[in-house]
């Protein structure tokens, strides 16, 4: 039995899905969002604007919130598919985008990871320069990723007979956006995206109404969420070999923060086997005798070096791994 097979076999003997912890975390994040978007502007800010400072520590729960949604995307939140889907859709609406869009874009990321059409920091020196690629890159990692997720449902509100021609005219079929659109145009996907998109819009508009004349606090809340989601998204992949779809970095975090992040820092293991629940990742990391490829926050700052020519990155053939689903 190979080392990779031993690792996968061990992972499958783990504790599996921590149902009650996940349900408790789901209830916790629902409560946090209700506080931020509804209770705070209706009941606390009218008494004193100093209550707005409570949003600062809560902002640092943004990435753990995404980590829990990420578990639902991989069907690891709850073993009952209906419960998994319900919480995934509910949490995603509070997050600001339909689960169907988040799920498809994330699964495409797994499929296309480190291929030239997917890499966030890639540019082709034959067609561009670092200076020309920089504005798009810095916008993507500072706000662009979340803004795309937030605004994407509006596209699907268009009449269905418009969508296919727009998709063919505006999106290359071999691009990430083109592949995403192709997978969203069937009747079931479109119905779910429109329904969840409408609920998301209603949620955001209700919160904006609650904030009223204090709309600047609401804007700061969304901007902080957008920045934190966008800024920490690509740190596991920045500067890594081109062509190996299974490769991602495991990044060092202090244990309390790693637990808070639901062990999302062990992203390399997740890409090798996305069927491992967050609670089993540390044991799998030890069983694999895996290594860290740097620190979490150092990697985040490191990506500020900017876009990288694909010709300057190491090239790698995809490693063959046993990845049960």
For each residue, the residues with C-beta under 8 A, 3 or more apart:
1: 5 6 9
2: 5 6
3: 6 7 288
4: 7 8 272 321 322
5: 1 2 8 9 322
6: 1 2 3 9 10 287
7: 3 4 10 11 272 273 284 287 288
8: 4 5 11 12 273 321 322 323 324
9: 1 5 6 12 13
10: 6 7 13 14 283 284 287
11: 7 8 14 273 275 276 280 284 287
12: 8 9 275 324
13: 9 10
14: 10 11 276 277 279 280 283 284
15: 18 277 279 280
16: 79 277 280
17: 22 76 77 78 79 277
18: 15 21 22 277 278 279
19: 22 23 78 79
20: 23 24
21: 18 24 25 279
22: 17 18 19 25 26 68 71 77 78 87
23: 19 20 26 27 78 87
24: 20 21 27 28
25: 21 22 28 29 68
26: 22 23 29 30 68 77 87 90 91
27: 23 24 30 31
28: 24 25 31 32
29: 25 26 32 33 61 65 68 91 94
30: 26 27 33 34 90 91 94
31: 27 28 34 35
32: 28 29 35 36 58 61 65
33: 29 30 36 37 65 94
34: 30 31 37 38 39
35: 31 32 38 39 40 58
36: 32 33 40 55 58 221
37: 33 34 40 41 94 203 206 207 210 218 221
38: 34 35 41 42 206 207 210
39: 34 35 42 43 44
40: 35 36 37 43 44 45 51 52 54 55
41: 37 38 44 45 207 210 211 212 214 217 218
42: 38 39 45 46 210
43: 39 40 46 47
44: 39 40 41 47 48 51 54
45: 40 41 42 48 49 51 52 211 214 217
46: 42 43
47: 43 44 51
48: 44 45 51
49: 45 52 214
50: 53
51: 40 44 45 47 48 54
52: 40 45 49 55 214 217
53: 50 56
54: 40 44 51 57 58
55: 36 40 52 58 59 217 220 221 224
56: 53 59
57: 54 60 61
58: 32 35 36 54 55 61
59: 55 56 62 221 224 225 228
60: 57 63 228
61: 29 32 57 58 64 65
62: 59 65 66 224 225 228 229
63: 60 66 67 228 229 232 261 264
64: 61 67 68 260 261 262 264
65: 29 32 33 61 62 68 69 91 95
66: 62 63 69 70 95 229
67: 63 64 70 71 261 262 264 278
68: 22 25 26 29 64 65 71 72 77 91 262
69: 65 66 72 73 88 91 92 95 99 102
70: 66 67 73 74 106 262 264
71: 22 67 68 74 76 77 262 277 278
72: 68 69 75 76 77 84 85 87 88 91 92 99
73: 69 70 88 99 102 103 106 107
74: 70 71 274 275
75: 72 81 84
76: 17 71 72 84 275 277 278
77: 17 22 26 68 71 72 83 84 87 88
78: 17 19 22 23 83 84 87
79: 16 17 19 84
80: 83 84
81: 75 84 85
82: 85 86
83: 77 78 80 86 87
84: 72 75 76 77 78 79 80 81 87 88
85: 72 81 82 88 89 99
86: 82 83 89 90
87: 22 23 26 72 77 78 83 84 90 91
88: 69 72 73 77 84 85 91 92 99 103
89: 85 86 92 93 98 99 192 196
90: 26 30 86 87 93 94
91: 26 29 30 65 68 69 72 87 88 94 95 99
92: 69 72 88 89 95 97 98 99 102 196 200
93: 89 90 96 98 99 196 199 200 203
94: 29 30 33 37 90 91 203
95: 65 66 69 91 92 102
96: 93 146 149 150 200 204 222 225
97: 92 101 102 149 150 152 153 200
98: 89 92 93 101 102 153 192 193 196 197 200
99: 69 72 73 85 88 89 91 92 93 102 103 192 196
100: 103 104 184 189 192 193 196
101: 97 98 104 105 149 152 153 180 184 193
102: 69 73 92 95 97 98 99 105 106 149
103: 73 88 99 100 106 107
104: 100 101 107 108 180 183 184 189
105: 101 102 108 109 149 176 180
106: 70 73 102 103 109 110
107: 73 103 104 110 111
108: 104 105 111 112 118 176 179 180 183
109: 105 106 112 113 118
110: 106 107 113 245 271 274
111: 107 108 245
112: 108 109 115 117 118 176 179 245
113: 109 110 118 237 244 245 246 247 248 271
114: 118 119 237 240 241 242 243 244 245 247 316
115: 112 118 119 242 243 245
116: 119 122 124 242 310
117: 112 174 175 176
118: 108 109 112 113 114 115 176
119: 114 115 116 122 237 242 310
120: 137 140 141 233 234 237 238
121: 137 234 238 239 303 306 307 308
122: 116 119 242 307 308 309 310 313
123: 127 128 129 130 132 133 137 307 308 309 310
124: 116 127 128 309 310 311
125: 128 129 309 310 311 312
126:
127: 123 124
128: 123 124 125 132 133
129: 123 125 132 133
130: 123 133 134 306 307 309
131: 134
132: 123 128 129 135
133: 123 128 129 130 136 137 306 307
134: 130 131 137 138 306 307
135: 132 138 139
136: 133 139 140 144
137: 120 121 123 133 134 140 141 306 307
138: 134 135 141 142 306
139: 135 136 142 143 144
140: 120 136 137 144 145 230
141: 120 137 138 144 145 230 231 233 234 303
142: 138 139 227 230 231
143: 139 146 147 223 226 227 230
144: 136 139 140 141 147 148 230
145: 140 141 148 149 229 230 233
146: 96 143 149 150 225 226 227 229 230
147: 143 144 150 151 226 230
148: 144 145 151 152
149: 96 97 101 102 105 145 146 152 229
150: 96 97 146 147 222 226
151: 147 148 154 155
152: 97 101 148 149 155 156
153: 97 98 101 156 157 193 194 196 197 198 200 201
154: 151 157 197
155: 151 152 158 163 166
156: 152 153 163 184 190 193 194 197
157: 153 154 194 197
158: 155 162 163 166
159: 162 163
160: 163 185 190
161: 164 165
162: 158 159 165 166
163: 155 156 158 159 160 166 167 181 185 190
164: 161 167 168 185
165: 161 162 168 169
166: 155 158 162 163 169 170
167: 163 164 170 171 178 181 182 185
168: 164 165 171 173
169: 165 166
170: 166 167
171: 167 168 175 177 178 181
172: 175 177 178
173: 168 178 179 182
174: 117 178 179
175: 117 171 172 178 179
176: 105 108 112 117 118 179 180
177: 171 172 180 181
178: 167 171 172 173 174 175 181 182
179: 108 112 173 174 175 176 182 183
180: 101 104 105 108 176 177 183 184
181: 163 167 171 177 178 184 185
182: 167 173 178 179 185
183: 104 108 179 180 186 189
184: 100 101 104 156 180 181 189 190 193
185: 160 163 164 167 181 182 189 190
186: 183 189 190
187: 190 191
188: 191 192
189: 100 104 183 184 185 186 192 193
190: 156 160 163 184 185 186 187 193 194
191: 187 188 194 195
192: 89 98 99 100 188 189 195 196
193: 98 100 101 153 156 184 189 190 196 197
194: 153 156 157 190 191 197 198
195: 191 192 198 199
196: 89 92 93 98 99 100 153 192 193 199 200
197: 98 153 154 156 157 193 194 200 201
198: 153 194 195 201 202
199: 93 195 196 202 203
200: 92 93 96 97 98 153 196 197 203 204
201: 153 197 198 204 205
202: 198 199 205 206
203: 37 93 94 199 200 206 207
204: 96 200 201 207 208
205: 201 202 208 209
206: 37 38 202 203 209 210
207: 37 38 41 203 204 210 211 218
208: 204 205 211 215 218
209: 205 206 212
210: 37 38 41 42 206 207
211: 41 45 207 208 214 215 217 218
212: 41 209 215
213:
214: 41 45 49 52 211 217 218
215: 208 211 212 218 219
216: 219 220
217: 41 45 52 55 211 214 220 221
218: 37 41 207 208 211 214 215 221 222
219: 215 216 222 223
220: 55 216 217 223 224
221: 36 37 55 59 217 218 224 225
222: 96 150 218 219 225 226
223: 143 219 220 226 227
224: 55 59 62 220 221 227 228
225: 59 62 96 146 221 222 228 229
226: 143 146 147 150 222 223 229 230
227: 142 143 146 223 224 230 231
228: 59 60 62 63 224 225 231 232
229: 62 63 66 145 146 149 225 226 232 233
230: 140 141 142 143 144 145 146 147 226 227 233
231: 141 142 227 228 300
232: 63 228 229 235 300
233: 120 141 145 229 230
234: 120 121 141 237 238 303
235: 232 238 249 251 296 299 300 302 303
236: 240 248 249 251 267 268 299
237: 113 114 119 120 234 240 248 249
238: 120 121 234 235 299 302 303
239: 121 302 303 308 313
240: 114 236 237 244 247 248 249 313 314
241: 114 244 247 313 314 315 316
242: 114 115 116 119 122 310 313 314 315 316
243: 114 115 315 316 317 318
244: 113 114 240 241 247 316 317 318 319
245: 110 111 112 113 114 115 271 318
246: 113 271 272 318 319 321 323
247: 113 114 240 241 244 268 271 316 319
248: 113 236 237 240 267 268 270 271
249: 235 236 237 240 267 268 292 293 294 299
250: 265 266 267 268 269 285 290 291 292 293
251: 235 236 265 267 292 293 294 295 296 299
252: 265 292 294 295 296
253: 257 258 261 265 295 296
254: 257 258
255: 258 259
256: 259 260
257: 253 254 260 261 296
258: 253 254 255 261 263 265 266 282
259: 255 256 262 263
260: 64 256 257
261: 63 64 67 253 257 258 264 265
262: 64 67 68 70 71 259 278
263: 258 259 266 278 279 281 282
264: 63 64 67 70 261 267 270 278
265: 250 251 252 253 258 261 296
266: 250 258 263 269 270 281 282 284 285 290
267: 236 248 249 250 251 264 270 271
268: 236 247 248 249 250 271 272 290 293
269: 250 266 272 273 276 281 284 285 288 290
270: 248 264 266 267 273 274 276 281
271: 110 113 245 246 247 248 267 268 274
272: 4 7 246 268 269 321 323
273: 7 8 11 269 270 276 284 321 323 324
274: 74 110 270 271 323 325
275: 11 12 74 76 323 324 325
276: 11 14 269 270 273 280 281 284
277: 14 15 16 17 18 71 76 280 281
278: 18 67 71 76 262 263 264 281
279: 14 15 18 21 263
280: 11 14 15 16 276 277 283 284
281: 263 266 269 270 276 277 278 284 285
282: 258 263 266 285 286
283: 10 14 280 286 287
284: 7 10 11 14 266 269 273 276 280 281 287 288
285: 250 266 269 281 282 288 290
286: 282 283 289 290
287: 6 7 10 11 283 284
288: 3 7 269 284 285
289: 286
290: 250 266 268 269 285 286
291: 250
292: 249 250 251 252 295
293: 249 250 251 268 299
294: 249 251 252 298 299 302
295: 251 252 253 292 298 299
296: 235 251 252 253 257 265 299 300
297: 300 301
298: 294 295 301 302
299: 235 236 238 249 251 293 294 295 296 302 303
300: 231 232 235 296 297 303
301: 297 298 304
302: 235 238 239 294 298 299 305
303: 121 141 234 235 238 239 299 300
304: 301
305: 302 308
306: 121 130 133 134 137 138
307: 121 122 123 130 133 134 137
308: 121 122 123 239 305 312 313
309: 122 123 124 125 130 312 313
310: 116 119 122 123 124 125 242 313
311: 124 125
312: 125 308 309
313: 122 239 240 241 242 308 309 310
314: 240 241 242
315: 241 242 243
316: 114 241 242 243 244 247 319
317: 243 244
318: 243 244 245 246
319: 244 246 247 316
320:
321: 4 8 246 272 273
322: 4 5 8
323: 8 246 272 273 274 275
324: 8 12 273 275
325: 274 275
